[in-house]
């Protein structure tokens, strides 16, 4: 390494040498910056607002006459972007035949997303060095090293500068969450089923259609009616096919869920609506009668509290149903809805294109272009005040937190979420605010808006690792979700990129899922042709779940995955298999009528595996709250530590199709001679020469702790 140039004379000599190369072209291959390398960026990842971050760029020796740091800022409160602003970097030193340039940048004092790149000048030549990820869904190429270009690229490196006072509910870090789509989990009371003989809920008419368009499925263990089958009885009928699952059914299975180690439920919408998914709300203050009504929710919440369990509700605040109290297009309710009159108290709540009354489909904006889902105007204070009252109402009823549907929709201004956080935290500071945001969610997670997201970025990574050498593309309501096959090193890099984008408080509160009601089932995604018995697919599922339960953030399990529910897609869209509605199959209860083998029967070995992991996460808190440290990224073996002051656990995973032997360095954590045991199999290992040697069978893993733990 060339000593740093300190004297004024040496500096003048160096500048003179630079001048001699002013007309030289810039060596693109020499340009280098790595957000994961503390020499080039420190501290790594998200930082409190007002922090100093040291950034460095490498150039060819005498390969630049000037280097600038170019900054763009995204104001998370308003969503507006400012810049560019250039700041000169200083020559630091020459090392290994290259020149190093440096700057210490102070982030703004309020929450913002800092986007930065480097501008390199050499006489009349200019080059840019920036991040090279494809889009906000690309975890693999996000962060780390970048690429050089002769024209300014759109992509930038990122620093999330978050509110220093940002706190997320501490209980989320250790929660085990179970997601339920209520219509398909369990029918506890058939007398409130839609269209059943003598039902208290009757057989409703939705969106002006006759009651006959509502399909009540019997028996429970029946194949889903395929809305993509043009010759079938429910062609294009995605929403009005009801199995009859309800809140009492959920309550009746709380002992089952609690015994497995789940302590938190997330329910997809339960308020009165016109569909089985209930994302088209009719009345935000009434639980759907087919779910048992308000009394059933009161009973469920009481039963949850008795067991020390929590409840997260789904908030669909972006749009309502056109058949709702508020819009009332089909005059189903006695009040005057926004569609019916210019004088309706709700008229200003929605996006109307004209003054036609009663309105038609062309007269207003609907989410995703659907006339059944008119969108709210979130710039109207009365709209926000109403939803504040909705949140307060259900907090008072016993709800513990909210998951916000389509939280990243452009229809929501950032100011909406800023105000929502302030209001919600004043009512329940311990209630999580979780956004449905599929790509990079940094601009909502800077401490001034949401606590966390449904972590679809996690899903993409872990399924890519579990699939090993095979990729996958899902087609869903939110676009195509490409799942790339990931090696251990790529898996580690992709997870690191996600961690670096978010504040540590948000990472701790993430809902880490491997599937949901909007995707194909994980088991189906992990199934390859020829795996007729699903043996390999179930091994891959176990591998994915092992990482899910030993990583930071809350593991969230979609109902039935723990039983290896087998619900494959029967339709491929333009780009891949479609998850909706196939992922929403009924839980295959063996004591219900019909054929449990259609989607099951429940795999008891898989249930036992989920149960073991969920309980281990509670028994060994370090698996949830310990520091995450990568130990090994081999050809197929990936190993990491979850380290705490009182405990350390080591996890190793093999995603290869054959057994893989490796040596995992552990000298930082355990002395030679220390005995470690696998919590899954009981196998013992001894630390020798600062490492352990182990051979993992194909698609398997271990969780190691000291024998004394």
C-alpha positions as CSV (number, residue, x, y, z in Angstrom):
1,X,0.0,0.0,0.0
2,X,1.3,3.4,-0.9
3,X,1.5,5.7,2.2
4,X,-1.2,8.3,2.4
5,X,0.0,11.7,0.8
6,X,0.2,14.1,3.7
7,X,2.5,17.1,2.9
8,X,1.5,20.0,0.7
9,X,4.5,19.4,-1.6
10,X,3.5,15.8,-2.1
11,X,0.0,16.9,-2.8
12,X,1.2,19.3,-5.5
13,X,3.2,16.6,-7.1
14,X,0.2,14.3,-7.1
15,X,-2.0,17.0,-8.7
16,X,0.6,17.5,-11.4
17,X,0.7,13.9,-12.2
18,X,-3.1,13.9,-12.4
19,X,-2.9,16.8,-14.9
20,X,-0.7,14.7,-17.1
21,X,-3.5,12.2,-17.6
22,X,-6.4,14.7,-18.1
23,X,-7.1,13.5,-21.6
24,X,-6.9,9.9,-20.7
25,X,-10.1,7.7,-20.8
26,X,-11.5,6.5,-17.5
27,X,-10.8,2.9,-16.7
28,X,-14.3,1.5,-16.0
29,X,-13.0,-1.8,-14.8
30,X,-11.0,-0.1,-12.0
31,X,-14.1,1.7,-10.5
32,X,-15.3,0.0,-7.4
33,X,-17.6,0.5,-4.3
34,X,-19.1,-2.2,-2.1
35,X,-21.9,-1.4,0.4
36,X,-21.1,-4.7,2.2
37,X,-17.4,-3.8,2.7
38,X,-16.7,-1.6,5.8
39,X,-13.7,-0.1,4.0
40,X,-16.0,1.3,1.3
41,X,-19.1,2.1,3.5
42,X,-19.4,2.4,7.2
43,X,-21.7,2.0,8.9
44,X,-23.4,-0.6,6.7
45,X,-27.2,-0.6,6.1
46,X,-29.8,1.7,7.4
47,X,-28.8,4.5,9.9
48,X,-30.5,6.9,12.2
49,X,-31.3,10.2,10.6
50,X,-28.5,12.7,11.1
51,X,-25.8,10.0,11.1
52,X,-22.4,10.3,9.4
53,X,-21.6,7.7,6.8
54,X,-18.2,7.3,5.3
55,X,-18.2,6.3,1.6
56,X,-15.3,5.5,-0.6
57,X,-14.7,4.8,-4.3
58,X,-11.8,3.2,-6.0
59,X,-10.4,4.4,-9.3
60,X,-7.4,3.5,-11.4
61,X,-4.1,4.9,-10.2
62,X,-4.0,8.5,-11.5
63,X,-7.3,7.6,-13.2
64,X,-9.4,10.5,-12.1
65,X,-8.9,14.2,-11.8
66,X,-12.0,14.6,-9.6
67,X,-14.6,12.4,-8.0
68,X,-18.0,13.6,-6.7
69,X,-20.7,12.0,-4.6
70,X,-24.1,12.6,-6.2
71,X,-27.1,12.6,-3.8
72,X,-30.9,12.3,-4.4
73,X,-33.2,12.5,-1.4
74,X,-36.7,11.0,-1.1
75,X,-38.7,12.7,1.6
76,X,-40.6,9.9,3.2
77,X,-43.2,12.3,4.6
78,X,-44.2,13.7,1.2
79,X,-42.9,11.2,-1.2
80,X,-41.1,13.9,-3.2
81,X,-37.6,13.6,-4.5
82,X,-34.9,16.3,-4.6
83,X,-31.5,16.4,-6.2
84,X,-29.1,15.9,-7.6
85,X,-26.6,17.5,-5.2
86,X,-22.9,16.9,-5.9
87,X,-20.2,17.0,-3.2
88,X,-16.5,16.7,-3.9
89,X,-14.7,13.6,-2.6
90,X,-11.1,13.8,-1.3
91,X,-8.2,11.6,-2.4
92,X,-7.5,9.3,0.5
93,X,-4.7,6.9,-0.5
94,X,-3.3,4.6,-3.1
95,X,-3.4,0.9,-2.3
96,X,-2.9,-2.2,-4.3
97,X,-2.3,-0.2,-7.5
98,X,-5.5,1.8,-7.2
99,X,-6.5,5.2,-5.9
100,X,-9.1,5.5,-3.1
101,X,-11.4,8.6,-2.7
102,X,-13.4,9.3,0.4
103,X,-16.2,11.5,1.8
104,X,-18.0,11.5,5.1
105,X,-21.6,12.3,4.4
106,X,-24.1,13.4,7.0
107,X,-27.6,12.2,6.3
108,X,-30.5,14.6,6.8
109,X,-31.9,15.1,10.3
110,X,-35.4,13.8,9.4
111,X,-36.4,10.4,7.9
112,X,-35.4,10.1,4.2
113,X,-34.1,7.7,1.7
114,X,-30.7,8.7,0.5
115,X,-29.9,7.6,-3.1
116,X,-26.3,8.0,-4.1
117,X,-23.9,7.3,-6.9
118,X,-20.4,8.5,-7.9
119,X,-19.4,10.9,-10.7
120,X,-15.8,10.3,-11.9
121,X,-14.1,12.9,-14.0
122,X,-10.8,12.6,-15.8
123,X,-10.3,15.8,-17.9
124,X,-13.0,15.9,-20.5
125,X,-14.2,12.3,-19.7
126,X,-17.0,11.5,-17.2
127,X,-18.2,8.2,-15.9
128,X,-20.7,7.1,-13.3
129,X,-20.6,4.3,-10.8
130,X,-23.9,3.1,-9.3
131,X,-25.9,0.2,-8.1
132,X,-27.0,-2.3,-10.8
133,X,-30.2,-4.0,-9.6
134,X,-32.9,-4.6,-12.1
135,X,-35.9,-3.2,-10.2
136,X,-37.3,-3.0,-6.7
137,X,-38.1,-6.7,-6.8
138,X,-34.5,-7.6,-7.4
139,X,-32.8,-8.7,-4.1
140,X,-29.9,-10.5,-5.6
141,X,-28.3,-7.5,-7.3
142,X,-29.3,-4.9,-4.7
143,X,-26.5,-3.3,-2.8
144,X,-23.0,-4.7,-2.6
145,X,-21.0,-3.8,-5.7
146,X,-22.3,-1.8,-8.7
147,X,-21.4,-1.1,-12.2
148,X,-19.8,1.7,-14.2
149,X,-21.5,3.6,-17.1
150,X,-20.7,6.4,-19.5
151,X,-24.2,8.0,-19.0
152,X,-25.9,8.5,-15.6
153,X,-27.9,5.3,-14.8
154,X,-31.3,5.4,-13.1
155,X,-30.3,3.0,-10.2
156,X,-28.6,4.3,-7.1
157,X,-27.1,2.9,-4.0
158,X,-29.4,3.4,-1.0
159,X,-29.1,4.5,2.6
160,X,-32.3,4.5,4.7
161,X,-32.0,7.3,7.2
162,X,-34.7,6.5,9.8
163,X,-36.2,8.3,12.7
164,X,-33.9,7.8,15.7
165,X,-36.9,7.3,17.9
166,X,-38.4,4.6,15.7
167,X,-39.7,1.7,17.8
168,X,-41.7,-1.4,16.7
169,X,-43.7,-3.6,19.1
170,X,-41.1,-5.8,20.9
171,X,-43.4,-8.8,21.0
172,X,-43.3,-9.1,17.2
173,X,-39.7,-10.1,17.3
174,X,-40.6,-13.4,19.0
175,X,-44.1,-13.9,17.6
176,X,-45.1,-17.0,15.7
177,X,-47.9,-15.9,13.4
178,X,-50.6,-18.0,11.7
179,X,-52.5,-16.5,8.7
180,X,-56.1,-17.6,8.2
181,X,-58.4,-17.0,5.3
182,X,-61.6,-17.4,7.3
183,X,-64.0,-18.9,4.8
184,X,-61.6,-21.8,4.2
185,X,-60.2,-22.7,7.7
186,X,-63.0,-24.3,9.7
187,X,-66.8,-24.1,9.8
188,X,-67.9,-23.8,13.4
189,X,-71.6,-23.0,12.9
190,X,-73.4,-24.1,9.8
191,X,-76.5,-22.1,10.7
192,X,-74.8,-18.8,9.6
193,X,-73.6,-20.2,6.2
194,X,-74.7,-18.3,3.2
195,X,-77.5,-20.0,1.2
196,X,-77.9,-22.9,3.6
197,X,-81.3,-24.1,4.6
198,X,-82.6,-22.1,7.5
199,X,-79.4,-19.9,7.6
200,X,-79.5,-16.8,9.6
201,X,-77.4,-15.1,6.9
202,X,-79.8,-15.9,4.1
203,X,-78.7,-16.1,0.5
204,X,-77.6,-12.6,-0.5
205,X,-77.6,-10.8,-3.8
206,X,-74.3,-9.2,-4.5
207,X,-73.6,-6.5,-7.1
208,X,-77.2,-6.7,-8.4
209,X,-76.8,-10.4,-9.3
210,X,-79.5,-12.9,-8.3
211,X,-78.9,-15.0,-5.2
212,X,-78.4,-18.0,-7.4
213,X,-75.0,-16.6,-8.4
214,X,-73.8,-17.4,-4.8
215,X,-72.5,-20.9,-4.5
216,X,-72.5,-22.7,-1.2
217,X,-70.0,-25.6,-1.3
218,X,-70.9,-28.8,0.3
219,X,-69.5,-31.0,1.6
220,X,-66.5,-29.2,3.2
221,X,-63.8,-31.5,1.7
222,X,-64.7,-30.6,-1.9
223,X,-62.6,-29.6,-4.9
224,X,-62.5,-25.8,-5.5
225,X,-64.8,-24.8,-8.3
226,X,-62.5,-23.6,-11.1
227,X,-63.3,-20.0,-12.2
228,X,-60.9,-20.3,-15.1
229,X,-62.9,-23.2,-16.6
230,X,-65.1,-21.6,-19.3
231,X,-67.5,-24.6,-19.3
232,X,-67.7,-24.9,-15.5
233,X,-70.5,-23.8,-13.2
234,X,-68.5,-20.9,-11.6
235,X,-66.7,-19.5,-14.6
236,X,-65.2,-16.1,-13.7
237,X,-66.9,-16.4,-10.3
238,X,-63.9,-15.9,-8.0
239,X,-65.7,-14.3,-5.0
240,X,-69.1,-15.8,-4.5
241,X,-68.1,-19.4,-3.8
242,X,-68.4,-20.0,0.0
243,X,-67.3,-23.0,2.1
244,X,-68.7,-21.6,5.3
245,X,-65.6,-21.1,7.4
246,X,-66.3,-18.7,10.3
247,X,-64.9,-17.2,13.5
248,X,-66.3,-19.9,15.7
249,X,-64.5,-22.5,13.6
250,X,-61.2,-20.6,14.3
251,X,-62.0,-20.3,18.0
252,X,-62.7,-24.1,18.2
253,X,-59.2,-24.7,16.9
254,X,-57.2,-22.3,19.1
255,X,-56.0,-25.2,21.2
256,X,-54.6,-26.9,18.1
257,X,-52.8,-23.6,17.0
258,X,-51.6,-22.9,20.5
259,X,-50.2,-26.4,20.9
260,X,-48.2,-26.0,17.8
261,X,-46.6,-22.9,19.2
262,X,-48.5,-20.1,17.4
263,X,-49.3,-17.1,19.5
264,X,-50.6,-14.6,17.0
265,X,-53.4,-14.8,14.3
266,X,-53.6,-12.7,11.2
267,X,-57.0,-12.9,9.7
268,X,-57.7,-11.7,6.1
269,X,-60.7,-9.3,6.1
270,X,-63.6,-10.2,8.4
271,X,-65.9,-7.2,8.0
272,X,-69.2,-7.4,6.1
273,X,-68.4,-7.8,2.4
274,X,-69.8,-9.2,-0.9
275,X,-67.2,-11.9,-1.5
276,X,-65.5,-14.9,0.2
277,X,-62.2,-12.9,0.4
278,X,-63.9,-9.8,1.8
279,X,-61.5,-7.3,0.3
280,X,-64.6,-5.5,-1.0
281,X,-65.9,-4.1,2.3
282,X,-69.6,-3.2,2.7
283,X,-69.4,-2.0,6.3
284,X,-66.2,-1.5,8.3
285,X,-68.0,-1.5,11.6
286,X,-69.8,-4.9,11.2
287,X,-68.3,-8.4,11.2
288,X,-69.7,-10.4,8.3
289,X,-72.8,-12.3,9.3
290,X,-71.5,-15.4,7.6
291,X,-68.5,-15.3,9.9
292,X,-70.8,-15.1,13.0
293,X,-71.1,-11.3,13.3
294,X,-69.8,-9.0,16.0
295,X,-70.6,-11.4,18.8
296,X,-68.4,-14.1,17.2
297,X,-65.4,-11.7,17.1
298,X,-66.0,-10.8,20.8
299,X,-66.0,-14.5,21.7
300,X,-62.9,-15.2,19.6
301,X,-61.0,-12.3,21.1
302,X,-61.9,-13.5,24.6
303,X,-60.7,-17.0,23.8
304,X,-57.4,-15.6,22.4
305,X,-56.8,-13.5,25.5
306,X,-57.3,-16.5,27.7
307,X,-54.5,-18.3,25.9
308,X,-52.2,-15.3,25.7
309,X,-52.6,-15.0,22.0
310,X,-52.9,-11.8,19.8
311,X,-55.0,-10.8,16.8
312,X,-54.0,-8.8,13.7
313,X,-56.8,-7.6,11.5
314,X,-56.8,-6.8,7.8
315,X,-57.5,-3.1,7.0
316,X,-58.8,-2.6,3.4
317,X,-58.7,1.2,3.5
318,X,-57.8,1.8,-0.2
319,X,-61.2,0.9,-1.7
320,X,-64.7,-0.3,-0.7
321,X,-67.3,-2.3,-2.4
322,X,-69.5,-0.5,-5.0
323,X,-72.3,-2.5,-3.2
324,X,-71.3,-1.0,0.2
325,X,-73.1,1.4,2.6
326,X,-70.8,4.1,1.5
327,X,-71.2,3.8,-2.3
328,X,-74.5,1.9,-2.5
329,X,-74.6,1.6,-6.3
330,X,-77.2,-1.1,-6.2
331,X,-79.4,0.5,-3.6
332,X,-79.1,-2.4,-1.2
333,X,-78.8,-0.1,1.9
334,X,-81.4,2.4,3.1
335,X,-79.0,5.3,3.3
336,X,-77.9,7.5,0.3
337,X,-74.6,6.4,-1.0
338,X,-72.0,8.3,-3.0
339,X,-73.1,6.7,-6.3
340,X,-76.7,7.7,-5.8
341,X,-76.6,11.5,-5.2
342,X,-74.3,14.5,-5.4
343,X,-75.6,15.4,-1.9
344,X,-74.5,12.1,-0.3
345,X,-72.3,12.6,2.7
346,X,-69.9,10.1,1.1
347,X,-69.8,11.7,-2.3
348,X,-66.4,13.4,-1.7
349,X,-64.9,10.2,-0.4
350,X,-64.4,8.6,-3.8
351,X,-62.8,9.4,-7.1
352,X,-65.6,10.4,-9.4
353,X,-64.9,11.5,-13.0
354,X,-68.1,13.4,-13.6
355,X,-71.4,14.3,-11.9
356,X,-73.6,11.6,-13.3
357,X,-76.1,10.2,-10.8
358,X,-76.9,7.5,-10.3
359,X,-73.3,6.6,-11.4
360,X,-72.2,3.9,-13.9
361,X,-69.0,2.0,-14.3
362,X,-67.4,4.7,-16.4
363,X,-68.1,7.4,-13.9
364,X,-65.6,6.6,-11.1
365,X,-62.1,5.0,-10.6
366,X,-61.9,1.5,-9.3
367,X,-58.9,-0.3,-7.9
368,X,-57.1,-2.4,-10.6
369,X,-59.7,-1.1,-13.0
370,X,-62.5,-3.0,-11.3
371,X,-65.8,-1.2,-11.1
372,X,-66.7,-3.3,-8.0
373,X,-63.9,-1.6,-6.0
374,X,-64.3,2.3,-6.0
375,X,-61.2,3.9,-4.6
376,X,-61.2,6.3,-1.7
377,X,-59.8,9.8,-2.0
378,X,-57.2,9.9,0.8
379,X,-56.6,13.6,0.5
380,X,-60.1,14.2,2.0
381,X,-59.8,14.6,5.7
382,X,-63.2,13.1,6.4
383,X,-61.9,9.8,4.9
384,X,-59.0,9.6,7.2
385,X,-61.0,10.6,10.2
386,X,-63.5,7.8,9.4
387,X,-60.7,5.2,9.2
388,X,-59.2,6.6,12.4
389,X,-62.6,5.8,14.0
390,X,-62.6,2.4,12.5
391,X,-59.2,1.6,14.0
392,X,-60.3,2.9,17.4
393,X,-63.5,0.9,17.3
394,X,-61.7,-2.4,16.7
395,X,-58.8,-1.6,19.1
396,X,-61.4,-1.1,21.7
397,X,-62.9,-4.5,20.8
398,X,-59.6,-6.2,21.5
399,X,-57.6,-6.2,18.2
400,X,-53.9,-6.0,18.6
401,X,-52.7,-4.6,15.3
402,X,-53.3,-4.0,11.6
403,X,-52.2,-5.3,8.2
404,X,-52.9,-2.7,5.6
405,X,-54.0,-4.0,2.2
406,X,-52.1,-2.6,-0.9
407,X,-50.3,-0.1,1.3
408,X,-47.9,1.0,-1.4
409,X,-50.7,1.8,-3.9
410,X,-50.1,5.3,-5.4
411,X,-53.6,6.2,-4.2
412,X,-52.2,6.4,-0.6
413,X,-50.1,9.6,-0.1
414,X,-47.2,9.2,2.3
415,X,-48.8,11.8,4.4
416,X,-51.7,9.4,5.0
417,X,-49.4,6.8,6.5
418,X,-47.6,9.5,8.6
419,X,-50.8,10.7,10.1
420,X,-52.1,7.1,10.5
421,X,-49.0,6.1,12.5
422,X,-49.3,9.1,14.7
423,X,-52.9,8.4,15.4
424,X,-52.6,4.6,15.8
425,X,-49.6,4.8,18.2
426,X,-51.5,7.3,20.4
427,X,-54.2,4.6,20.8
428,X,-52.0,1.5,21.0
429,X,-48.3,2.1,20.9
430,X,-47.8,-1.7,21.0
431,X,-50.0,-2.4,18.0
432,X,-48.0,-3.3,14.9
433,X,-48.8,-1.5,11.6
434,X,-47.9,-3.9,8.8
435,X,-48.1,-3.0,5.1
436,X,-48.8,-5.2,2.2
437,X,-45.8,-4.1,0.1
438,X,-44.2,-6.6,-2.3
439,X,-41.0,-4.9,-3.5
440,X,-38.5,-2.8,-1.6
441,X,-40.6,-1.0,1.1
442,X,-37.9,1.4,2.5
443,X,-39.8,4.6,1.9
444,X,-42.6,3.3,4.2
445,X,-40.3,1.9,6.9
446,X,-38.2,4.9,7.9
447,X,-39.9,5.1,11.3
448,X,-42.5,7.7,10.4
449,X,-45.1,5.4,8.8
450,X,-45.3,1.6,9.1
451,X,-43.6,-0.9,11.4
452,X,-43.1,-3.7,8.9
453,X,-44.5,-5.5,5.9
454,X,-45.6,-8.9,4.8
455,X,-42.1,-9.8,3.7
456,X,-42.5,-11.0,0.1
457,X,-38.9,-10.3,-0.5
458,X,-38.1,-12.9,2.1
459,X,-40.4,-15.4,0.3
460,X,-38.6,-14.8,-3.0
461,X,-35.2,-15.5,-1.3
462,X,-36.0,-18.5,0.8
463,X,-38.0,-20.4,-1.9
464,X,-35.2,-19.7,-4.4
465,X,-32.7,-21.2,-2.0
466,X,-35.0,-24.2,-1.3
467,X,-35.6,-24.9,-5.0
468,X,-31.8,-24.9,-5.5
469,X,-31.1,-25.1,-9.2
470,X,-34.7,-24.5,-10.5
471,X,-36.4,-21.1,-10.9
472,X,-40.1,-20.3,-10.8
473,X,-42.5,-17.5,-11.8
474,X,-45.8,-16.9,-10.0
475,X,-48.5,-14.9,-11.6
476,X,-50.7,-13.0,-9.1
477,X,-52.7,-9.8,-8.6
478,X,-49.5,-7.9,-7.9
479,X,-47.6,-8.9,-11.0
480,X,-45.1,-11.6,-11.7
481,X,-43.0,-12.8,-8.8
482,X,-39.9,-14.3,-10.2
483,X,-38.2,-16.7,-7.9
484,X,-34.6,-17.2,-9.0
485,X,-32.6,-20.3,-8.0
486,X,-30.1,-19.3,-5.4
487,X,-26.8,-20.8,-4.2
488,X,-25.8,-20.3,-0.6
489,X,-23.7,-17.3,-1.4
490,X,-26.5,-15.7,-3.5
491,X,-29.0,-16.5,-0.8
492,X,-26.8,-14.8,1.8
493,X,-26.3,-11.8,-0.4
494,X,-30.0,-11.4,-1.2
495,X,-31.0,-11.5,2.5
496,X,-28.3,-9.1,3.3
497,X,-29.6,-6.6,0.7
498,X,-33.0,-6.8,2.3
499,X,-31.7,-6.3,5.8
500,X,-29.6,-3.3,4.7
501,X,-32.6,-1.6,3.2
502,X,-34.6,-1.6,6.4
503,X,-34.0,-0.3,9.9
504,X,-33.2,-3.1,12.4
505,X,-36.4,-2.3,14.2
506,X,-38.4,-3.1,11.1
507,X,-36.4,-6.2,10.3
508,X,-37.2,-7.5,13.8
509,X,-41.0,-7.0,13.2
510,X,-41.2,-8.4,9.7
511,X,-43.9,-11.0,8.8
512,X,-41.7,-13.5,7.1
513,X,-43.9,-15.6,4.9
514,X,-43.2,-18.3,2.3
515,X,-46.7,-18.0,0.8
516,X,-50.1,-16.4,1.3
517,X,-53.6,-16.1,0.0
518,X,-52.2,-14.1,-3.0
519,X,-49.5,-16.7,-4.1
520,X,-49.3,-20.3,-5.0
521,X,-48.8,-22.6,-2.0
522,X,-45.2,-23.1,-1.1
523,X,-45.5,-26.9,-1.4
524,X,-46.7,-26.5,-5.0
525,X,-43.9,-24.0,-5.8
526,X,-41.4,-26.5,-4.4
527,X,-42.7,-29.5,-6.4
528,X,-40.8,-30.7,-9.5
529,X,-42.2,-32.9,-12.3
530,X,-42.0,-36.5,-11.4
531,X,-42.3,-35.9,-7.6
532,X,-45.6,-37.7,-7.5
533,X,-45.4,-38.5,-3.8
534,X,-44.2,-35.0,-2.9
535,X,-41.3,-36.5,-1.0
536,X,-38.7,-34.0,-2.4
537,X,-41.2,-31.1,-2.2
538,X,-41.8,-31.8,1.5
539,X,-38.1,-31.9,2.1
540,X,-37.7,-28.6,0.5
541,X,-40.6,-27.2,2.4
542,X,-39.0,-28.3,5.7
543,X,-35.7,-26.6,4.6
544,X,-37.5,-23.3,3.9
545,X,-39.4,-23.5,7.2
546,X,-36.2,-24.2,9.1
547,X,-34.7,-20.9,7.9
548,X,-38.0,-19.1,8.4
549,X,-38.1,-20.1,12.1
550,X,-34.4,-19.4,12.8
551,X,-34.2,-16.0,11.0
552,X,-34.9,-12.5,12.4
553,X,-38.5,-11.4,12.1
554,X,-41.8,-13.2,12.8
555,X,-42.4,-16.4,10.9
556,X,-45.9,-16.3,9.4
557,X,-47.5,-19.6,8.3
558,X,-50.4,-19.7,5.9
559,X,-53.2,-22.0,7.2
560,X,-52.7,-25.6,6.2
561,X,-49.0,-25.3,5.2
562,X,-48.1,-27.0,8.5
563,X,-50.3,-29.9,7.3
564,X,-48.6,-30.0,3.9
565,X,-51.9,-29.0,2.2
566,X,-51.5,-29.9,-1.5
567,X,-53.4,-27.3,-3.5
568,X,-51.7,-27.0,-6.9
569,X,-52.8,-24.5,-9.6
570,X,-54.9,-25.9,-12.3
571,X,-54.4,-22.9,-14.6
572,X,-51.4,-21.2,-16.1
573,X,-51.7,-17.5,-17.0
574,X,-49.6,-15.7,-19.6
575,X,-46.5,-15.9,-17.4
576,X,-46.9,-18.7,-15.0
577,X,-49.2,-20.6,-12.6
578,X,-52.0,-18.5,-10.9
579,X,-52.3,-18.7,-7.2
580,X,-55.9,-17.3,-6.8
581,X,-58.1,-19.2,-5.9
582,X,-56.2,-22.4,-5.8
583,X,-54.1,-21.5,-2.7
584,X,-57.3,-20.8,-0.8
585,X,-58.4,-24.5,-0.6
586,X,-60.3,-25.6,2.5
587,X,-58.2,-27.0,5.3
588,X,-58.6,-30.8,4.9
589,X,-60.1,-31.7,8.3
590,X,-60.5,-35.4,8.6
591,X,-63.7,-35.1,10.7
592,X,-65.5,-33.2,8.0
593,X,-67.7,-34.6,5.2
594,X,-66.3,-35.2,1.8
595,X,-62.9,-36.5,0.8
596,X,-60.0,-35.1,2.9
597,X,-57.6,-36.6,0.4
598,X,-58.5,-33.9,-2.2
599,X,-56.1,-31.5,-0.5
600,X,-54.8,-33.7,2.3
601,X,-55.1,-35.5,4.6
602,X,-53.1,-33.5,7.1
603,X,-49.5,-34.7,7.1
604,X,-48.8,-35.5,10.8
605,X,-45.1,-35.6,10.3
606,X,-45.1,-32.1,8.9
607,X,-47.3,-30.8,11.7
608,X,-44.8,-32.3,14.2
609,X,-42.0,-30.6,12.4
610,X,-43.6,-27.1,12.4
611,X,-44.5,-27.7,16.1
612,X,-40.9,-28.5,17.0
613,X,-39.6,-25.4,15.2
614,X,-42.2,-23.1,16.7
615,X,-41.4,-24.3,20.2
616,X,-37.7,-24.2,19.7
617,X,-38.0,-20.6,18.8
618,X,-39.7,-19.9,22.1
619,X,-37.4,-22.2,24.1
620,X,-34.3,-20.6,22.6
621,X,-35.0,-16.8,22.2
622,X,-31.6,-16.3,20.6
623,X,-33.1,-17.9,17.4
624,X,-35.4,-14.9,17.2
625,X,-33.4,-12.0,18.8
626,X,-29.8,-13.0,18.4
627,X,-27.3,-11.2,16.1
628,X,-27.2,-12.8,12.7
629,X,-23.7,-13.7,11.5
630,X,-22.9,-15.7,8.3
631,X,-20.4,-18.4,8.9
632,X,-20.2,-20.4,5.7
633,X,-21.5,-20.1,2.1
634,X,-20.3,-23.3,0.5
635,X,-21.3,-25.1,-2.7
636,X,-24.5,-26.3,-1.1
637,X,-24.1,-25.7,2.7
638,X,-25.1,-22.4,4.3
639,X,-24.3,-21.8,7.9
640,X,-25.0,-18.9,10.3
641,X,-24.9,-18.0,13.9
642,X,-27.7,-16.5,16.0
643,X,-25.6,-15.0,18.8
644,X,-26.7,-13.5,22.1
645,X,-25.0,-12.7,25.4
646,X,-26.3,-15.9,27.1
647,X,-26.9,-18.2,24.2
648,X,-25.5,-18.9,20.7
649,X,-27.2,-21.2,18.2
650,X,-25.7,-22.4,14.9
651,X,-27.8,-23.3,12.0
652,X,-26.6,-25.1,8.9
653,X,-28.6,-25.9,5.8
654,X,-27.9,-28.0,2.7
655,X,-29.9,-27.2,-0.4
656,X,-28.1,-29.6,-2.6
657,X,-29.6,-32.8,-4.0
658,X,-26.8,-34.9,-2.4
659,X,-25.1,-35.0,0.9
660,X,-22.6,-32.2,1.5
661,X,-19.6,-32.2,3.9
662,X,-18.2,-29.0,5.3
663,X,-16.2,-27.4,8.1
664,X,-17.9,-24.6,9.9
665,X,-15.7,-22.1,11.7
666,X,-16.9,-21.5,15.3
667,X,-13.8,-20.3,17.1
668,X,-15.4,-16.9,17.8
669,X,-18.2,-18.6,19.7
670,X,-17.0,-21.9,21.2
671,X,-13.8,-23.2,22.7
672,X,-12.2,-26.4,21.3
673,X,-13.8,-29.5,22.9
674,X,-17.2,-27.9,23.3
675,X,-20.0,-30.4,22.6
676,X,-22.8,-29.2,20.4
677,X,-26.0,-31.1,19.8
678,X,-28.6,-30.9,17.1
679,X,-32.0,-29.9,18.4
680,X,-33.7,-31.6,15.6
681,X,-32.0,-35.1,15.7
682,X,-30.0,-35.1,18.9
683,X,-26.7,-35.8,17.0
684,X,-23.6,-34.5,18.8
685,X,-20.6,-32.6,17.3
686,X,-17.3,-31.5,18.9
687,X,-15.5,-28.3,18.2
688,X,-12.0,-29.0,17.1
689,X,-9.4,-26.5,15.7
690,X,-12.0,-23.8,16.0
691,X,-14.6,-25.6,13.8
692,X,-17.0,-28.5,13.5
693,X,-17.1,-30.9,10.6
694,X,-20.5,-32.2,9.5
695,X,-22.1,-33.9,6.6
696,X,-25.6,-32.9,6.0
697,X,-27.9,-35.2,4.0
698,X,-29.5,-33.7,0.9
699,X,-32.0,-30.9,1.5
700,X,-31.7,-30.9,5.3
701,X,-30.4,-28.8,8.2
702,X,-29.3,-28.7,11.8
703,X,-29.8,-26.4,14.7
704,X,-26.9,-26.7,17.1
705,X,-26.5,-25.5,20.7
706,X,-24.1,-26.4,23.5
707,X,-25.1,-29.6,25.4
708,X,-25.6,-27.5,28.5
709,X,-28.2,-25.3,26.9
